[in-house]
């Protein structure tokens, strides 16, 4: 651990690893800006140093994300339970990174590492389901890499599998396929995989071969059952038959592949951003649900919304009484009426320590969500409600 004097910390400073006050208390998560109130709290508690395995990030936080983004999000992720999620996620990422690197170099790979990663994800979901979901959605760990994308997709598939009542051993198969579905990408040229601009027709055709490479790696090299390989092979097929590599449609596509397709698309929308709009989970959900039977199995979409909710965990929402809250639980039978923890009440009083009242909108029928909001727009959104009264 590196030690930093509190006197050297500045408002707006960020670190590339989580920063702790002591062994059990998270100060700020990775890649989250330090606020003035955070520093004042340290002074009040007479804390002289903080600890981290990382180092300060030199670049500046974009202005458009501002203080509000961290004020209303970071306080929700403090404490020992969230730290456990960070540590577990980091360990799983390191484990699967080693596997992917070995596959890319065509060196010997033990499937034990993959199996233990799936088991670890399963255990983490049982112990810290809500914290892990919010960690994925908020992305406070920074920009997602290839390995984190795989872990996130496997997590979402496990959640859907449980919602559907799939047996445990089939969920393990599903999660393994989700974890490895894009592994074929490591057999494509880095210049194409990492290209930031538009792909040429030839490059696009090469990208479209990655499910075939994934199948070969999973079945021929790793010796997993064909059912796992088929799920990876078919994850880019579309419900309407317009996908690849075989142009399968409807029930011709394996169920596990249909689940991975939804999880993969949603994960792609909420990842690869060093700063994540907290509304992005809601926007991604709306985008997924507007599919209209083109890419995704409509029945799988129903399962997905039952699992995640229309307003996924962590979404910041504006209520009709001008209060602002964070979604902390989903009501399966009423996706528009989740449980919300109040961050700013109707009088404008702020609960900056994430200790606001939890309101079940399914019980308090006089309250409802007006819209999901970006934290930086909270003031203007509240004013619109107040002015309309």
N, C-alpha and C positions, 0 to 999 in steps of 0.2 A: 504493500500500500504506500502511495505517496501522500505526504502530509503538506497541507497548504495553510498558511496563516490566514485567519479571517481578515486581518487588516489588508491583505493583498487581494482580496476578492472585490470585484466591482459589479455594479448593476449591469445586467446584459451579458455577463460572462457565461460561457457554456463549457462543458467538459465532454470528452469523447467516451467517458465511462461514468457510471453513477457515482455520486459524491455522498459520503456518509458523515453523520455527526459522531456516531459511535457504531459498534457492531450491530445494533438493532434498529438504528434510526436513519432512514434515508433523508438526506438534505435536499438534493435535486436529482431527478433521473438523468440518464444519459441524454445529451443534446437538448436539454431544456434550460432556458435562460434563467439566471439568478435575478430575483426581484429585490427591490429595496426593502420590502417587508420581510423577506427571507433574511437579509443581513441584519435588520433591526432585531429579529427574533434571536439570532445568535448573540448579539450584544446584550440583549436582555437576559439571556441565560448564562452569560459570561463564558461562552464557548470561544476558545482561542484558536483552535485548529480544526480542520475537516480532513477527511481521508478519501482517497480515490485510487483506483488502479490506472486511471487515465491521466490525461493532460488537457490543458485549456485548448479550446478551438479558436483559431485566430480570426476566422471570417465573421462578419457581422450578421445579426439576425435581420431578415428582410423587414422593412418598416410595416408592410401591410399585415404582418402577423402580430406585431406589437405586444404590449403588456397584457392586454385582455386575454390573449390566447393562453398565456401561462397562468394568469391569475385564476382562471376558472377550470383549468385542467390539471396543473401540476399538483395541487393540494390533494387531489383524489388518489394520487399514487404514492403516498408516503407510508412509511411503516414497515414492519417486519414481514407481513404477508406479501406485499408487493415485491420486497427485496427477494423473497424466496422465488417468486416468478421470474425475476430478472436473472437470478443465478441459474435456475433450472433451464431457462430458455437459452442462456449463453452456453451451458454445458452441452445441451442437445445440438446447438448450432455447431459447436466445435467438433462434436462426434460425427455429425453427418458431413461436415466439410471435409474431414479426413477421408471418408468413404468416396465422396465425389471426386476428390483430387486423385485418389488411387485409380478410380475407374477411368478418369481422363488420361492418366499416364499408362493405363493398361497394365497395372501391377496387381498382384493378388489382393483380393478383397474378401473379408470374412462377412458373411451375412449376419453374423452375431451382432455386429455394430449396428446394422440396420434394424434388426429385430429389437435390440435394446433401446434404440431411439424411439421406435413405435411404443414400446412398453413404457418408456419415460414420459412420452406425450400423454398416454392413457392415464398414467398415475397423476400427472400434473393437472389434467382436466378433472379428475375426481377430487383432488385436493383444493384446486384454485380455479374452478371453471370460469367464474365471472372476471376475475383478475386477468386471466390469460386472454379471454376474449377482448377485453378493453386494451390490453397491451398490444394485441394484434391490430385492433382498429385505430388506436391512437398513434402507433408507431413511434413511441417515445424512445425506442432503441435506435432510431435513426433510419436512414434509407435501407430498405430491404435488399439483401443480396439474393443470389440464386438459392442458397441453402435455406435462408429464412422464408423465401417464397414457398419452398417445398414443405417446411414445417407448418406454415400457416395453412396451406391447402390441406395437409393431412389433418390438422386440428379441426378445420371446418367440416371435413368429411366425417370425422369421428362423431362430431356433434349431430350431424344429420343422420348418421347411421343409428345412433342411440334413439333419436326421435322416431325413427321408423321401426324400432324394435328389432333391428338386425342382430343376430346372435353374436356373441363375443368373438368367436374365432373368425366370423365373416367380417366383423369390424376391423380386426387385425389385418386381414387381407386387403380390405378397402384402404386402410391407412397406409399400408405398405405400397400399394399401387399409387396412391396420391403423393406419397413422399418421393417416389421414383418416376413419376409420370413424365417429367421433362428431362430425365437424365440423358436422353439421346442428344440433347443440346451440346454436351461436352465433346461429341464426336464431329461437330461442325466447326468450321474455321472461326477463330475468335474475331476476325475482322468483320464477319457477318453477324455473329451473335451480339457483338458489342457496338454495332453500327448505330449512330444516333440519327442519321438521316434516313431518307426514304430508301427502301430496298429496291434493287432492280428486279425485273421479272425472274432472272436466273437465280438471284439470291433468295427471293421469296420461295421459289421451288425447292431450293436446298433446305430452307427452314421447314417446309412442309414434310420433309423426310424425317424429322426428329422423332415422331411417334414410332416409326419403324425401327430406328436405332434404339429407342427406349425398350421396345419389345425384345429385341435381340439381346440387349444387355441383361434385362430382367430374367428372361427364360433360358437363354443359352449360356450366359456367363455366370449369372448368380444362381441359376438353377431353381428359381421360384416356380410355383405352379403356373400353368398356362393362363388360368383365370386372372392372375395378377398382371401378367403380360398383356392380355387382351384389354384390360381396363385402361392401361397406359396407351396401348395402340389406338384405342377408339376415343380417347378423350377430346379429340378435335373434330369428331363427327358431329353433325347437327341433326336436330330433331326433324327438320324438313328435308334432310338428305343432301344439303349443300356443303357438307364438311369434307374432311379428308382423313385418312388416305384412301378409303374405299367408297365413300359416298353412301354410307349406311344411313337408314332413316328409322325413326320411331323405335319400336321395341327390338329392332335388329341390333341396336346398340346395347351393350351390356349395362345393367343397372349401375354398377360401380363406375363405369365410364361416364354415365349421365350425371352422377353425383359429383364426380371430379370436375366435369365441365362447368357446373354452376359454381363450385368452390373456387376453381381456377380463375374464372372470369371476375368474380367478386374480389378475390385476393388481388388481382392485377389492378383493379380500380383503387384499392386502398393502400397500395405499396409503392415503393420506389420514389418516395418523397421525403426529404429530410425534415420537412415541417408539414404536418397533416392538418388540413381543415377538419375540425371535429364534426362537421356536417357530412363529411365525405362518406361515412358509412351509410347515412340516410340516402344520400344522392345515389350511391352505388346500388343500394337496395331498390330504389325507384327505377333505375336504369335496367337492372336485372328483371324486375317484374313487368317492364314494358315490352318484353321480348315477343309476346303474342304468338308463341308456338313456333318460332323460327329456329332458334338455336337450342333451346332447352326444353326438356320434358316438363309439361305443365304440372304434373303431379309432384315432381321433384321440387319445383318452385314453391309449391304449397308447403312442403316439408321445410324448405329453407326459411320461409317467412315464419313458420311456427317455431323454428329453432332460434332465429336471430331477432325476430320482431321487425315490424316496419321501421321502427325507430330503434336501431341496435343499441346494445349496452354502451353507455358513455355519450350518447347523442345529447347535445345541448338544445333544449326546447323552450319556446316561449309559450306561456299559458295565457288564457283569455283574461285573467285578472292582472296581467302585466308582470307576474312572477316569472323567474327564469330558473329552470332546473336541469338536472342531469339524469338521464334514464339509468336506473340501477337494477331494474328487473322487468322482464317481459311477461305480460299476461297472455298466455297461449290462446285463450278463447277470445281475446279482445286486443288485437295487435295495435289498434289506434289508442289504447288506453293503458299504457305501461305504468309502473311505479317510478316516481320521479323524486329525486332528492333536491330540495329547494336550495339554490345558491344565492338568489336575490329574491326577497319576498315582495309582496304587492306594494309595500311602503318604500321599497328601494334599499332596505337594509341587507347588507351583504354578509354571507356566511363564508368567509375566506378560508376557514379551516376545515371545510368539507363536513361540517357538523349540522347542516340544515335538516329540517323536518322531511321525512319521507312521506309522500302523498301517493296513495293508490288511486289513480284516476278512474279505475273501474268501480270504486266505492264512492268517490266524491264526484257524482255525475254532473254537478254544476260547473266543474272545471274541465277544460279540454285543451289540447294542444292546438295552438294557432298555426305554428310552423316550427321547423327546425331552424336554428340560427347559428351563424358564425359568431364566436365570442367577441370578435372585434366590432360586430354590428349590434351588440346587445343594447347599448344605450339608445340608438336610433329606433330599434325594433320596439323597445319598451315605450318610447315616446309616442310612437304611432298608435299603440293600444291605448295609452292614457289620453291622447288627444281625441280619440274616437269616442271616449266615454261621455 
